[in-house]
Amino acid sequence: MTTKTNPNIMPDMQPTAEQQASTPNPFDPDNLRLSQSFVETAGVKKLLTTVPVRKPSPQDFVRVHPDRGYRENFPIIELKDEREEYIVVADLVPLLIGEFVTKTLFTAINRQGTVFFWPVRLPSPDGKNLDWWRSSREAAELAMKAWVRIRANMSLGAYEIFQAEGVIAEPEWPQLGFWELIKIAFRDHLIDRIDHPVIQRLRGQL
């Protein structure tokens, strides 16, 4: 069997079989796949730009930050149809009695590493403390020490609380402080003036 040669290359410059075998394959998987350490070596830092305000998903196990500095009580106006929450600044609280409810915002995290604020109603001024509010608060307090999941039980009129049975690693909390997280979560949900569109809407002015 004869070996074909490239007519454009001088006979004494033809690559030998050994040289051909040692030529790197440009489509070798190791030559194409992205290194697992690329993010670290590239110096990329993940920025936290969104902090949801919501109850935990019924399918999520969550933890609550145990530090007292990562939860606080706030006057909150709820837009239930949109599932949105707005903080009312202190100066407007006397002017908006009856428009807001009081809630504790717990800093929480799920197993996927999503940080969010878990809003839990405080008892009303007349002392009413619905089982929904009480069971949600009990779940949040338990989640400071263990991974928990909650599910609404309509016939019970409260949340059922489930604790993870397996060993799950402790959560990795963000380096941001509580008030930095609040600023991210409520940057577009702060009622700081009496003519705010939400107030106008509630009073039928829009």
Phi, psi and chi 1 to 4 in degrees:
 res  aa     phi    psi   chi1   chi2   chi3   chi4
   1 MET       -  131.2  178.6  177.2  178.3      -
   2 THR   -92.5  147.9   59.2      -      -      -
   3 THR   -96.3  125.4  -57.6      -      -      -
   4 LYS   -76.2  140.0  -64.4 -178.8   66.2  175.4
   5 THR  -115.4  155.5   60.5      -      -      -
   6 ASN   -78.1  118.5 -171.3  -27.8      -      -
   7 PRO   -67.3  -15.7   25.2  -34.8      -      -
   8 ASN   -85.6   -6.7  -63.1  -40.6      -      -
   9 ILE  -113.6  134.9  -58.6  178.1      -      -
  10 MET   -59.3  145.1  -64.0  -64.6  -69.0      -
  11 PRO   -51.2  -40.8  -27.6   36.3      -      -
  12 ASP   -77.8   -1.8   58.5  -13.1      -      -
  13 MET  -107.4   -0.7  -64.2  178.6   62.8      -
  14 GLN   -62.5  134.3  -67.0  -71.5  -17.3      -
  15 PRO   -66.7  141.0   23.9  -32.7      -      -
  16 THR   -76.6  165.6   64.5      -      -      -
  17 ALA   -59.6  -36.8      -      -      -      -
  18 GLU   -65.2  -41.3 -177.9  178.9   -9.5      -
  19 GLN   -66.8  -39.3  -70.6  173.2  -35.3      -
  20 GLN   -63.4  -38.7  -70.3  177.0  -30.8      -
  21 ALA   -68.3  -28.5      -      -      -      -
  22 SER   -90.3   -3.7   63.6      -      -      -
  23 THR   -69.4  126.5  -58.9      -      -      -
  24 PRO   -60.7  141.2  -19.8   31.3      -      -
  25 ASN   -84.9  113.8  175.4   10.2      -      -
  26 PRO   -63.7  -17.6   23.9  -32.9      -      -
  27 PHE  -102.5   16.8  -74.0   95.0      -      -
  28 ASP   -60.1  132.0 -173.6  -56.9      -      -
  29 PRO   -52.0  -38.3  -27.9   35.4      -      -
  30 ASP   -67.2  -17.9  -70.9  -24.7      -      -
  31 ASN   -87.5  -12.5 -168.2   45.1      -      -
  32 LEU  -115.4  -36.3  -60.5  178.5      -      -
  33 ARG   -69.2  146.0   66.1  166.7   59.7   98.0
  34 LEU   -74.9  132.7 -176.7   65.3      -      -
  35 SER   -62.1  138.9  168.6      -      -      -
  36 GLN   -63.2  -23.6  -66.5  -64.3  -42.1      -
  37 SER   -95.7   13.3   61.2      -      -      -
  38 PHE   -57.7  -44.9  172.2   78.0      -      -
  39 VAL   -59.6  -42.7  172.6      -      -      -
  40 GLU   -68.4  -43.8  -70.8   79.7    4.4      -
  41 THR   -71.3  -26.7   57.5      -      -      -
  42 ALA   -81.9   -9.8      -      -      -      -
  43 GLY    73.0   29.5      -      -      -      -
  44 VAL   -85.1  135.4  174.9      -      -      -
  45 LYS  -117.7  126.9  179.9  180.0  179.2 -179.4
  46 LYS   -74.2  127.7  179.6 -178.8  176.8 -178.6
  47 LEU   -99.6  139.2  -62.2  178.5      -      -
  48 LEU   -92.9  107.5 -175.3   58.9      -      -
  49 THR  -117.1   -8.9   59.0      -      -      -
  50 THR  -135.6  128.1  -58.4      -      -      -
  51 VAL  -127.4  103.1  179.3      -      -      -
  52 PRO   -65.6  157.1  -16.7   29.5      -      -
  53 VAL  -121.8  107.8 -178.6      -      -      -
  54 ARG  -168.5  164.3   57.5  173.0  175.8   78.7
  55 LYS   -73.5  156.4  -65.3 -168.3  -66.2  -72.8
  56 PRO   -62.8  147.1  -19.9   31.6      -      -
  57 SER   -63.9  142.0  163.7      -      -      -
  58 PRO   -63.6  -11.7   21.1  -31.9      -      -
  59 GLN  -102.0   -0.6  -63.0  178.7  -21.2      -
  60 ASP  -101.5  134.7  -91.2   -6.1      -      -
  61 PHE   -87.1  134.9  -80.3   98.2      -      -
  62 VAL  -133.5  161.6  -58.5      -      -      -
  63 ARG  -124.7  156.0  -69.5  -70.1  -61.9  -88.2
  64 VAL  -117.1  137.2  165.4      -      -      -
  65 HIS   -60.6  125.5 -155.5  -59.0      -      -
  66 PRO   -76.6  -15.8   28.7  -34.5      -      -
  67 ASP   -70.8  128.8 -169.9  -35.0      -      -
  68 ARG   -58.8  -26.0 -179.0   64.2 -174.6   82.7
  69 GLY   -73.9   -3.9      -      -      -      -
  70 TYR  -109.1   27.1  -82.9   83.2      -      -
  71 ARG  -152.5  148.6   58.1 -173.7 -177.9  -85.2
  72 GLU  -158.4  157.4 -170.7   56.0   78.2      -
  73 ASN   -93.5  140.6  -58.2  -29.7      -      -
  74 PHE  -139.7  152.3  -66.1   91.4      -      -
  75 PRO   -81.8  122.5   26.7  -28.6      -      -
  76 ILE  -123.7  132.0  -59.7  -74.6      -      -
  77 ILE   -99.4  124.7  -72.1 -178.1      -      -
  78 GLU   -98.3  132.2  -54.6  171.4  -67.6      -
  79 LEU  -107.3   94.9  -64.3 -175.3      -      -
  80 LYS   -67.6  -36.2  -67.6 -173.1  177.5 -179.1
  81 ASP   -62.7  -39.5  -71.4  -15.7      -      -
  82 GLU   -88.9   -8.9  -69.5   83.7   -3.7      -
  83 ARG    56.4   48.3  -63.7 -176.0  178.5 -179.0
  84 GLU  -121.0  149.1  -66.3 -177.5  -18.1      -
  85 GLU  -125.1  137.3  -44.8 -110.7   -5.1      -
  86 TYR  -125.4  133.9  -69.8   78.4      -      -
  87 ILE   -85.1  136.7  -68.7  178.7      -      -
  88 VAL   -98.8  128.5  177.5      -      -      -
  89 VAL   -68.5  155.3  -61.5      -      -      -
  90 ALA   -58.0  -38.2      -      -      -      -
  91 ASP   -63.3  -25.1  -71.3  -14.0      -      -
  92 LEU   -94.1   -9.6  -65.5 -177.4      -      -
  93 VAL   -56.3  -47.1  165.9      -      -      -
  94 PRO   -62.4  -25.3  -21.2   34.3      -      -
  95 LEU   -86.6  -10.9  -55.7  176.0      -      -
  96 LEU  -123.0   25.4  -63.4  173.6      -      -
  97 ILE   -57.6  131.9  -61.7  -63.4      -      -
  98 GLY    94.8  -16.6      -      -      -      -
  99 GLU   -93.3  -23.3  -58.9  -73.7    7.7      -
 100 PHE  -118.6  164.0   63.6   84.3      -      -
 101 VAL  -121.2  164.8  -63.3      -      -      -
 102 THR  -104.9  133.4   53.6      -      -      -
 103 LYS  -138.3  151.7  -65.2 -174.3  178.1 -175.0
 104 THR   -92.8  131.5  -57.0      -      -      -
 105 LEU  -101.0  110.3  -66.9  179.7      -      -
 106 PHE   -93.4  133.1  -67.1   92.6      -      -
 107 THR   -77.8  120.3  -54.5      -      -      -
 108 ALA  -128.7  167.2      -      -      -      -
 109 ILE  -150.9  143.0 -168.4  169.9      -      -
 110 ASN  -100.5 -178.3   62.9   16.0      -      -
 111 ARG   -70.7  -18.6  -67.0 -172.0   64.3 -173.6
 112 GLN   -83.4   -1.5  -69.8   71.1   44.8      -
 113 GLY    86.5   12.0      -      -      -      -
 114 THR   -81.8  120.6  -60.5      -      -      -
 115 VAL   -88.7  137.0  176.7      -      -      -
 116 PHE  -151.3  165.2   62.9   98.7      -      -
 117 PHE   -98.7  127.8  -78.1  117.3      -      -
 118 TRP   -99.4  106.3 -179.9   -5.1      -      -
 119 PRO   -84.4  129.8   27.3  -27.7      -      -
 120 VAL  -129.1  125.9  178.5      -      -      -
 121 ARG   -64.5  139.0  -82.8  -74.7  -59.4  -92.3
 122 LEU   -87.4  159.0  -70.8  161.2      -      -
 123 PRO   -55.5  146.2  -25.7   35.4      -      -
 124 SER   -71.7  163.7   60.0      -      -      -
 125 PRO   -55.7  -27.3  -27.2   35.8      -      -
 126 ASP   -85.8    6.6   61.0    5.4      -      -
 127 GLY    90.6   -3.4      -      -      -      -
 128 LYS   -66.1  132.2 -178.6  169.1   65.6  174.9
 129 ASN  -137.8   88.9 -171.7   21.5      -      -
 130 LEU   -61.0  152.7  -62.8 -178.1      -      -
 131 ASP   -61.6  -30.4  -73.0  -20.3      -      -
 132 TRP   -60.3  -45.9  -68.6  108.8      -      -
 133 TRP   -68.8  -45.5  -49.8  -15.4      -      -
 134 ARG   -61.8  -47.4  176.9 -170.3   51.5   75.1
 135 SER   -67.3  -33.5   58.2      -      -      -
 136 SER   -66.1  -41.2 -175.5      -      -      -
 137 ARG   -66.5  -40.3 -176.6  170.8  -63.5  -82.9
 138 GLU   -61.8  -39.6  -70.5  173.6   -9.3      -
 139 ALA   -65.1  -43.0      -      -      -      -
 140 ALA   -63.4  -39.0      -      -      -      -
 141 GLU   -68.8  -39.1  -68.6  172.7   -7.7      -
 142 LEU   -66.0  -34.8  176.9   59.0      -      -
 143 ALA   -68.7   -9.8      -      -      -      -
 144 MET   -71.1  -18.8  -64.4  178.5 -167.0      -
 145 LYS  -119.9  -17.5  -61.3  174.9  -72.6 -173.3
 146 ALA  -148.9  159.9      -      -      -      -
 147 TRP   -77.0  125.4  -70.4   93.3      -      -
 148 VAL  -130.3  159.5  -56.5      -      -      -
 149 ARG  -132.0  140.8 -178.5  169.5   64.9   89.0
 150 ILE  -119.9  150.9   64.3  170.4      -      -
 151 ARG  -144.0  131.4 -176.9  175.2   62.4 -164.0
 152 ALA   -70.0  131.0      -      -      -      -
 153 ASN  -116.0  102.3 -175.0  -36.0      -      -
 154 MET   -65.2  -37.9  -56.8  -53.4  -68.2      -
 155 SER   -69.7  -29.8   62.0      -      -      -
 156 LEU   -79.8  -28.6 -178.1   65.0      -      -
 157 GLY    73.6   30.7      -      -      -      -
 158 ALA  -162.4  173.3      -      -      -      -
 159 TYR   -89.4  135.8  -71.3  102.7      -      -
 160 GLU   -84.7  141.3  -65.5  178.3  -51.0      -
 161 ILE  -115.3  129.5  -53.8  170.6      -      -
 162 PHE  -120.8  133.4  -56.6   88.1      -      -
 163 GLN  -105.5  135.9 -177.3  173.0  -24.6      -
 164 ALA   -60.5  135.2      -      -      -      -
 165 GLU   -87.5  -30.5  -63.2  179.9   -5.2      -
 166 GLY   -81.6  173.2      -      -      -      -
 167 VAL   -88.5  116.4  177.6      -      -      -
 168 ILE  -116.9  137.1  -56.3  176.2      -      -
 169 ALA   -60.9  152.5      -      -      -      -
 170 GLU   -63.8  147.2  -70.8  -66.4  -58.3      -
 171 PRO   -70.7  154.3   26.4  -34.7      -      -
 172 GLU  -100.2  104.2  -67.4 -172.7   16.3      -
 173 TRP   -79.7  149.0  -64.2  101.0      -      -
 174 PRO   -67.6  159.1   25.9  -35.0      -      -
 175 GLN   -78.8  -11.8  -62.9  -59.1  -49.3      -
 176 LEU   -71.2  146.3  -62.5  177.8      -      -
 177 GLY   -77.3  169.4      -      -      -      -
 178 PHE   -57.7  -47.1  177.1   77.9      -      -
 179 TRP   -72.2  -25.1  -66.0  103.0      -      -
 180 GLU   -68.6  -39.0  -67.7  174.0  -72.9      -
 181 LEU   -67.2  -39.1  -64.6  172.4      -      -
 182 ILE   -61.1  -42.5  -73.9  -70.8      -      -
 183 LYS   -60.8  -39.6 -175.6  176.2 -179.6  180.0
 184 ILE   -68.0  -46.0  -65.4  171.0      -      -
 185 ALA   -67.9  -35.3      -      -      -      -
 186 PHE  -115.4   20.7  -71.0   91.2      -      -
 187 ARG   -61.0  -28.1   60.7  178.8  177.0  -92.8
 188 ASP  -112.7   13.0  -61.7  -40.6      -      -
 189 HIS  -134.4   47.9  -71.0   74.0      -      -
 190 LEU  -120.6  122.4 -176.3   68.6      -      -
 191 ILE   -94.8  102.5  -63.8  178.6      -      -
 192 ASP  -119.1    9.6   55.5   -2.9      -      -
 193 ARG  -152.8  151.8   64.2 -175.9 -164.3  -83.4
 194 ILE   -71.4  -20.7 -159.9   63.9      -      -
 195 ASP   -97.5   21.8   62.5  -14.3      -      -
 196 HIS   -59.0  141.8 -169.3  -77.0      -      -
 197 PRO   -53.0  -34.4  -28.0   35.1      -      -
 198 VAL   -65.3  -42.1  168.9      -      -      -
 199 ILE   -66.7  -43.3  -57.1  -55.4      -      -
 200 GLN   -59.7  -39.2  -68.4 -177.9  -42.8      -
 201 ARG   -65.1  -44.9  171.9  179.7  166.5 -179.9
 202 LEU   -64.6  -28.3  -67.6  176.1      -      -
 203 ARG   -97.8    8.5  -65.9 -177.6  171.4  179.5
 204 GLY    70.6   25.9      -      -      -      -
 205 GLN   -94.4   -5.0  -62.2  170.8  -15.1      -
 206 LEU  -119.7      -  -78.8 -179.4      -      -
